[in-house]
Amino acid sequence: MAGTHHAVRVTRRELAEWFDEYYEDGEPGIGKFSWLSDHGATCFECLRNKNLIFLRHCQSTYQAKVFGAERLQQNRAYADARLTEVGKVQASGLSLRLGLGGFRPQLIVSSPLTRCMETAALAFPADFVPSARPAQWGVGEPANIKVLSQLLPEICHSWGDTGRPLAQVCDEHPQLERFRAAESSSRFQHVNCDSSQPIRPRRWELRPEGNPVEPRANARRRAALVWRYLSENRPEQHIAIVTHSKMIKEDERVWLLGPGIKEIANGDVVTVDFFGESGWGG
């Protein structure tokens, strides 16, 4: 059932166990980054001061067809799936739940796939539709920061996971206009986590039979780098991350949030606890 609230506890040692082998960059005179290093301890302290929620996008057109007779993995018609009408209702319900819980993000980080951007726009309408901004927040208040991260998309197993040019998506979906200039410039999207290096190569390859696939190790590396990105010393404390089930579910072995979440339904919320207490934070 959609709408479940999961709570996970993440420790520095766990981050090291899950992800240290996937880091490429090093510290001067020390070597490859590790969460157990002094620098890793500093990064983890930055995480401890943040209130993070992870959202799975709501129901998409790909999911609505996945049990049909079509071979969807090879069907380009479902490239970059959009939300269904059910998915839009689910996302609007997220807005109510998060609002009642007192969560208002200062930073929204989304996968660049349309179903995630649509979920973000409906879950946080005040940040996408100016007229929806509550009066007590003030007229003309700047919109919260929005970032599209290439570290967050689904593991690429089908055309539904490949994405489209952002300009095309924004032209088709005017409510997503505020994402148009939001592509991340994070160094973690570059080879060797070095901003002077090229953007990482495309995360998927075409199989001979025609459908795209992504090596699982590459998805694990993306998950590892999401945590490095979130641990940067930035002023935003309340952060919403909109991503996909295969990045989170235990049996997919990517472990963005570690083992333990057996299933994450459309519109589920995961809160992260670095202190041993659960809840929305604030």
ZAMARGU-4260 file (C-alpha; in steps of 0.2 Angstrom, whole numbers, plus 5000, padded with zeros to 4 digits):
<rodrens>
0) 5000/5000/5000 | 5007/5017/4995 | 5009/5030/5009 | 5020/5020/5021 | 5033/5029/5032
5) 5049/5020/5033 | 5063/5025/5046 | 5081/5020/5044 | 5096/5023/5055 | 5113/5026/5046
10) 5130/5026/5055 | 5146/5031/5048 | 5153/5013/5049 | 5138/5007/5039 | 5141/5020/5025
15) 5159/5014/5025 | 5154/4996/5024 | 5142/4999/5010 | 5151/5011/4999 | 5169/5014/5003
20) 5175/5003/4989 | 5166/5013/4976 | 5175/5030/4979 | 5188/5036/4967 | 5194/5052/4974
25) 5207/5054/4988 | 5213/5066/5001 | 5230/5074/4999 | 5243/5063/5008 | 5230/5050/5014
30) 5222/5042/4999 | 5205/5036/4993 | 5190/5044/5003 | 5183/5033/5017 | 5169/5037/5029
35) 5181/5031/5043 | 5194/5044/5039 | 5195/5061/5048 | 5188/5069/5032 | 5174/5056/5032
40) 5170/5060/5050 | 5168/5078/5046 | 5157/5074/5031 | 5146/5063/5043 | 5144/5077/5055
45) 5137/5088/5041 | 5125/5074/5038 | 5120/5073/5056 | 5114/5091/5055 | 5102/5088/5041
50) 5084/5082/5040 | 5083/5071/5025 | 5068/5062/5018 | 5068/5051/5003 | 5053/5049/4992
55) 5049/5036/4979 | 5040/5043/4964 | 5022/5039/4962 | 5013/5027/4949 | 5020/5029/4932
60) 5013/5024/4914 | 5027/5011/4913 | 5020/5003/4929 | 5003/5004/4923 | 5007/4993/4908
65) 5021/4982/4916 | 5009/4967/4919 | 5002/4968/4901 | 5007/4957/4886 | 5019/4970/4879
70) 5038/4967/4880 | 5040/4984/4889 | 5059/4982/4891 | 5061/4984/4873 | 5047/4996/4870
75) 5053/5014/4867 | 5035/5020/4868 | 5038/5020/4887 | 5054/5029/4888 | 5054/5041/4902
80) 5037/5036/4909 | 5026/5050/4916 | 5014/5049/4931 | 4997/5041/4928 | 4981/5050/4935
85) 4982/5038/4950 | 5000/5043/4952 | 4995/5062/4952 | 4983/5058/4966 | 4996/5049/4976
90) 5008/5063/4974 | 4995/5076/4980 | 4992/5065/4995 | 5011/5066/4999 | 5009/5085/4999
95) 4996/5083/5013 | 5006/5071/5023 | 5022/5080/5023 | 5013/5097/5026 | 5004/5089/5041
100) 5021/5082/5047 | 5028/5100/5047 | 5041/5096/5033 | 5046/5110/5021 | 5062/5107/5011
105) 5075/5120/5008 | 5082/5109/4995 | 5073/5097/4983 | 5085/5085/4974 | 5076/5074/4961
110) 5080/5061/4948 | 5079/5069/4931 | 5066/5056/4925 | 5049/5064/4922 | 5040/5054/4935
115) 5051/5060/4949 | 5050/5078/4944 | 5031/5077/4943 | 5030/5069/4960 | 5041/5083/4967
120) 5030/5097/4959 | 5014/5089/4966 | 5022/5084/4983 | 5028/5102/4986 | 5016/5113/4976
125) 5021/5129/4985 | 5038/5128/4977 | 5032/5126/4959 | 5015/5135/4958 | 5017/5153/4965
130) 4999/5155/4969 | 4999/5139/4980 | 5012/5147/4992 | 5003/5150/5009 | 5001/5168/5013
135) 5011/5167/5030 | 5026/5162/5020 | 5027/5180/5012 | 5023/5186/4995 | 5038/5185/4983
140) 5048/5173/4994 | 5062/5165/4983 | 5057/5147/4978 | 5067/5133/4987 | 5082/5127/4978
145) 5079/5113/4966 | 5093/5101/4959 | 5092/5087/4946 | 5105/5074/4950 | 5111/5061/4937
150) 5116/5050/4952 | 5098/5047/4957 | 5089/5038/4942 | 5082/5021/4942 | 5094/5006/4938
155) 5092/5006/4919 | 5083/4990/4914 | 5071/4996/4901 | 5067/5011/4890 | 5056/5017/4904
160) 5072/5022/4914 | 5082/5031/4900 | 5076/5049/4902 | 5074/5063/4889 | 5081/5080/4886
165) 5076/5092/4900 | 5071/5106/4888 | 5059/5094/4880 | 5051/5088/4897 | 5049/5106/4903
170) 5041/5111/4886 | 5028/5097/4888 | 5025/5100/4907 | 5025/5118/4911 | 5023/5115/4929
175) 5041/5108/4929 | 5048/5124/4922 | 5057/5128/4938 | 5068/5112/4935 | 5074/5119/4918
180) 5090/5126/4924 | 5092/5114/4939 | 5104/5102/4932 | 5117/5098/4945 | 5135/5104/4944
185) 5141/5094/4958 | 5159/5087/4956 | 5152/5070/4960 | 5144/5069/4943 | 5161/5070/4935
190) 5174/5057/4932 | 5185/5054/4948 | 5174/5067/4957 | 5184/5080/4949 | 5175/5095/4941
195) 5189/5098/4929 | 5186/5080/4922 | 5171/5076/4910 | 5154/5071/4915 | 5153/5053/4919
200) 5149/5042/4904 | 5131/5037/4901 | 5125/5026/4914 | 5118/5012/4902 | 5122/5003/4887
205) 5111/4995/4874 | 5110/4976/4874 | 5110/4967/4857 | 5092/4963/4858 | 5088/4982/4860
210) 5084/4986/4878 | 5096/4997/4889 | 5105/4990/4904 | 5116/4997/4918 | 5129/4987/4927
215) 5124/4985/4945 | 5141/4991/4951 | 5138/5008/4942 | 5122/5010/4951 | 5131/5006/4968
220) 5143/5019/4964 | 5129/5032/4961 | 5122/5027/4977 | 5138/5030/4986 | 5141/5047/4978
225) 5123/5053/4983 | 5129/5052/5001 | 5145/5062/4997 | 5134/5075/4989 | 5122/5076/5003
230) 5136/5077/5016 | 5144/5093/5008 | 5144/5108/5019 | 5129/5117/5012 | 5117/5129/5022
235) 5101/5119/5018 | 5096/5107/5032 | 5079/5101/5026 | 5082/5091/5011 | 5069/5080/5000
240) 5077/5067/4988 | 5065/5060/4975 | 5071/5044/4968 | 5066/5026/4963 | 5062/5009/4971
245) 5077/5000/4963 | 5089/5012/4972 | 5081/5008/4989 | 5074/4990/4989 | 5085/4978/4998
250) 5084/4964/4985 | 5091/4976/4971 | 5107/4976/4981 | 5111/4995/4977 | 5107/4999/4995
255) 5105/5018/4994 | 5098/5017/5011 | 5106/5001/5017 | 5098/4984/5018 | 5081/4982/5027
260) 5068/4990/5016 | 5060/4975/5008 | 5048/4985/4997 | 5045/5003/4994 | 5028/5007/4986
265) 5024/5022/4975 | 5023/5038/4986 | 5032/5030/5001 | 5043/5041/5012 | 5059/5036/5021
270) 5066/5047/5035 | 5084/5045/5040 | 5090/5045/5058 | 5108/5049/5062 | 5104/5051/5081
275) 5094/5036/5086 | 5077/5046/5085 | 5064/5044/5072 | 5052/5057/5065 | 5052/5071/5053
280) 5064/5082/5062 | 5063/5100/5062
</rodrens>
